[in-house]
Amino acid sequence: MKSNQLLRTIIISISLIISVIIISYSVINRNSTSNVIVVTGSAERNFESDLIVWKSQFSVKDMNLTSAYTELKKQSESTRNFLETKGIKASEMTFSAIEINKEYVYITSSNNNTISNFDGYRLTQQITVTSNDVPKVERISREITELINSGIEITSLAPEYYYTKLADLKIAMLANASQDGYIRAKTIAENGEGKLGKMISSSMGVFQIVAQNSSEDYSWGGAFNTSSKRKTATITVKMQYQVK
């Protein structure tokens, strides 16, 4: 009888010890979780594009496909010569494949039936100029009316602006954003009479490029402006630090 009572006492004692260990671990773990600072560091950099892409297209229309092709080829050569005289190198020009479309005129008869009449072949070709000489291509894009005055039916699109050192810029901005996050976390810890410990985790946020001094909207997915030569890049980094 006494042995059974002793056994129960031992089991109860062990259970109490295990319970104390579990509770103590929970308290320690809870305190360690609460002693964490989460901050977001950010960085911003203005820069100017060093690559321009300018597209334009010209087209001809003729009832005869061969005649239309002959005329388009003539306009293609005229456009190439125009660009070369303006200082564009052959390596900077890319001519697309010719696009051929049949056009129709639709007429509604007296009994409301629609009749389609063949109206000719429309041949279109696009030329893309890619250059690091941004001012030169900007100037030429404004002088394209000279081709229009010579009888070439050409349409000029707005230039697109890019930056060839974007990868290096992104790495430098990540360093700046991380430093900004560290300073924020340290300030918070010291103002709370604590001491900043080691970093637990970090993750990069959104990297975005918008036009300088604009009201252009930012996007959760990351905006990437190509219409402005002068741009502003922003980046964020989320960081977690221990607090001692």
C-alpha positions in Angstrom: 0.0 0.0 0.0 2.8 2.3 1.0 4.6 1.5 -2.2 1.6 2.4 -4.4 1.3 5.7 -2.5 5.0 6.4 -3.1 4.6 5.6 -6.8 1.7 8.0 -7.1 3.8 10.7 -5.3 6.7 10.2 -7.7 4.4 10.4 -10.8 2.8 13.6 -9.5 6.2 15.1 -8.8 7.5 14.3 -12.2 4.3 15.7 -13.8 4.7 18.9 -11.9 8.3 19.2 -13.0 7.4 18.7 -16.7 4.6 21.2 -16.4 7.0 23.8 -15.0 9.5 23.2 -17.8 6.8 23.6 -20.5 5.5 26.8 -18.9 9.0 28.2 -18.5 9.8 27.4 -22.1 6.6 29.0 -23.3 7.3 32.2 -21.3 10.9 32.4 -22.6 9.8 31.8 -26.2 7.0 34.4 -25.9 9.4 37.0 -24.6 12.0 36.3 -27.3 9.3 36.7 -29.9 8.1 40.0 -28.5 11.6 41.4 -28.4 11.7 41.9 -32.1 11.6 45.1 -34.1 10.2 45.1 -37.7 11.2 48.0 -39.9 11.1 49.0 -43.5 14.1 50.6 -45.0 13.9 52.6 -48.2 16.1 54.3 -50.8 15.5 56.7 -53.7 17.7 57.6 -56.6 17.3 60.0 -59.6 19.0 59.0 -62.8 19.0 59.8 -66.5 18.4 57.2 -69.2 21.4 56.2 -71.4 19.5 54.2 -74.1 16.7 55.3 -76.4 14.4 53.2 -78.5 12.4 55.0 -81.2 9.9 53.2 -83.5 8.2 54.5 -86.6 6.3 52.8 -89.4 5.5 53.6 -93.0 2.9 52.1 -95.3 1.6 52.1 -98.9 -1.6 51.0 -100.4 -2.2 49.8 -104.0 -4.7 47.6 -105.8 -1.8 45.6 -107.1 0.3 43.7 -104.6 3.5 43.8 -106.7 3.2 47.6 -107.2 2.6 48.0 -103.5 5.7 46.0 -102.6 7.8 48.0 -105.1 6.7 51.3 -103.6 7.2 50.1 -100.0 10.7 49.0 -100.8 11.4 52.4 -102.3 10.1 54.1 -99.2 12.2 51.8 -97.0 15.4 52.8 -98.8 14.4 56.5 -98.6 13.9 56.1 -94.9 17.2 54.3 -94.4 19.1 57.0 -96.4 17.3 59.7 -94.4 18.4 58.2 -91.1 22.0 57.6 -92.3 22.4 61.2 -93.4 21.2 62.2 -89.9 23.9 60.1 -88.3 22.1 56.9 -87.5 24.4 53.8 -88.1 23.2 50.7 -89.9 23.7 48.7 -86.7 21.3 51.0 -84.9 18.4 50.3 -87.4 16.2 47.3 -87.5 13.5 46.9 -90.2 10.7 44.5 -89.4 9.1 42.0 -91.7 6.5 43.5 -94.1 2.9 43.2 -92.9 0.3 42.7 -95.7 -3.4 43.3 -95.2 -6.3 43.3 -97.6 -8.6 46.2 -97.2 -12.3 46.3 -98.0 -15.0 48.9 -98.4 -18.4 47.9 -97.0 -21.5 49.1 -98.7 -25.1 48.6 -97.5 -27.5 47.9 -100.3 -31.1 49.1 -100.5 -32.4 45.8 -99.0 -30.0 46.2 -96.1 -27.5 43.6 -97.3 -23.8 44.4 -96.7 -21.5 44.0 -99.6 -17.7 44.1 -99.3 -15.6 45.4 -102.1 -11.9 44.9 -102.3 -10.1 48.2 -101.8 -6.5 47.3 -102.2 -3.4 45.9 -100.4 -2.0 47.8 -97.4 1.7 47.0 -96.8 3.3 48.2 -93.6 6.8 48.0 -92.3 8.3 49.2 -88.9 11.7 50.5 -88.3 13.3 50.5 -84.8 16.2 52.8 -83.9 18.2 51.8 -80.8 21.0 54.0 -79.7 23.0 55.3 -76.7 23.1 58.7 -78.3 19.9 59.9 -76.7 20.0 63.6 -77.7 20.7 62.7 -81.4 17.7 60.3 -81.7 15.4 62.7 -79.9 16.3 65.4 -82.5 15.8 63.1 -85.4 12.4 61.9 -84.2 11.3 65.5 -84.3 12.6 66.0 -87.8 10.7 63.0 -89.2 8.3 65.5 -90.9 10.9 65.9 -93.6 10.0 62.4 -94.8 6.3 63.1 -94.7 6.9 66.2 -96.9 8.7 64.0 -99.4 5.6 61.8 -99.8 6.3 59.0 -97.4 3.4 58.0 -95.2 5.3 57.5 -92.0 4.0 57.5 -88.4 6.4 58.2 -85.6 5.9 56.8 -82.1 7.1 58.4 -78.9 10.6 57.4 -77.9 11.2 54.9 -75.1 13.9 55.5 -72.6 15.9 52.8 -70.7 19.0 52.5 -68.4 21.7 49.9 -69.2 23.2 50.0 -65.7 19.9 49.1 -63.9 21.3 46.0 -62.2 24.2 48.0 -60.6 21.8 50.7 -59.6 19.5 48.2 -57.9 22.3 46.6 -55.9 23.5 50.1 -54.7 20.0 51.0 -53.7 19.5 47.8 -51.8 22.6 48.6 -49.7 21.2 52.1 -49.1 17.8 50.8 -48.1 19.3 48.2 -45.8 21.4 50.9 -44.1 18.3 53.0 -43.7 16.4 50.1 -42.1 19.3 49.5 -39.7 19.3 53.1 -38.6 15.5 53.1 -38.1 15.7 49.9 -36.0 18.6 51.2 -33.9 16.8 54.5 -33.2 13.7 52.6 -32.1 15.6 50.3 -29.8 17.7 53.0 -28.2 14.7 55.2 -27.6 13.0 52.3 -25.9 16.1 51.9 -23.6 17.1 48.7 -25.4 20.0 47.6 -27.5 19.7 46.4 -31.1 20.7 42.8 -31.6 21.4 40.7 -34.6 19.2 40.8 -37.7 16.8 37.9 -37.9 15.5 38.2 -41.5 15.3 40.6 -44.4 13.4 40.7 -47.7 13.3 43.0 -50.6 10.1 44.9 -51.3 9.0 46.6 -54.5 11.5 48.1 -56.9 9.9 50.9 -59.0 10.8 53.5 -61.6 8.7 56.5 -62.3 9.2 59.8 -64.1 11.0 62.5 -62.1 8.9 65.2 -60.4 5.7 63.6 -61.6 2.4 62.5 -60.0 2.7 59.1 -61.6 1.1 56.4 -59.5 3.1 53.7 -57.8 2.1 50.1 -58.1 2.2 47.1 -55.8 3.6 45.2 -58.7 6.3 47.7 -59.4 5.9 50.5 -62.0 8.5 50.8 -64.8 8.4 54.1 -66.7 9.8 54.1 -70.2 8.3 57.4 -71.5 10.5 59.8 -69.5 14.3 60.3 -70.0 14.8 61.5 -66.4 13.5 58.9 -63.8 13.3 58.2 -60.1 13.9 54.7 -58.7 12.7 53.6 -55.3 13.2 50.4 -53.4 12.2 49.0 -50.0 13.6 46.3 -47.7 11.7 44.8 -44.8 13.9 43.8 -41.9 13.6 42.1 -38.5 16.0 42.7 -35.6 16.3 41.3 -32.1 16.2 43.7 -29.2 18.3 43.0 -26.1 
